[in-house]
């Protein structure tokens, strides 16, 4: 049994039994979650990664991802139902991510989810992928609203005040690249392969974080906004100046890059915690980090220092629930259905979908809508 299942298996009133589908990027994930808001249990959580399919390209190829989702989703859903010991007719609702993410994969998951819901005669609940992430600590730890989230993933980097289902206030976010994207591109530059986050962290273990003095982006700018573009440039220039690179050079660059990202996030997280009460008019019950970058130990330690300074608990869900998974989508449906904030079943799939729709656009917009 996985760490995530061990952590989340606890007695709960199984008033809902939701099949959750997540296909927004390069992981085909389906889970079954039962219970009520703040009192839910993961009955199964099956994930089929596509890392091997995309590693050669150094990043996710949307067409390959969509085809792989179409090829595997039926088997993954069957495995999730079997692991949970239920059949489709037992399910009370089917939830699926409809954005943000890669359109091809989103269409596969949403179409399959609608068909499954129709076949079972139960509601279909569309879910915002980011909402799944920020509600995860309610699933894993049952924490009370409101709380502050550092959402750090391959496509997103932002601080969010979570006041309740559908009540999300962005405190700050990236003005260029996401945190995970910066890790991936640094790994690719240094020849470390894909995915970049684990590769950079592993290389950094034997590196000197102080050999290269990388600038901390936006540290003098007021507010909680983030930037990683300039840091990526500094890393590239350092690599070019040091070339040809030895293994130790690579380790030192990785250590310095990781140390700088952690410093940036620590500074900005402090500001987010300080600004929280002004937005929500209440103290946060905890500082939470979610998303794939939340698996990085150095970054977790930096954010934990922020929580300690603020006198608040620090919560990082089990690693299996930090990256994309179906359990967070199923649980988000439980929360939003109970709160009456669930989207209409006819809500359209979208590649761009800010969690806080009223916040100023950070990354620009186009025909597909705001990026962040």
Order of alpha helices (4+ residues) and beta strands (2+ residues): alpha-beta-beta-beta-alpha-alpha-beta-alpha-beta-alpha-beta-beta-beta-alpha-alpha-alpha-alpha-beta-alpha-beta-alpha-beta-beta
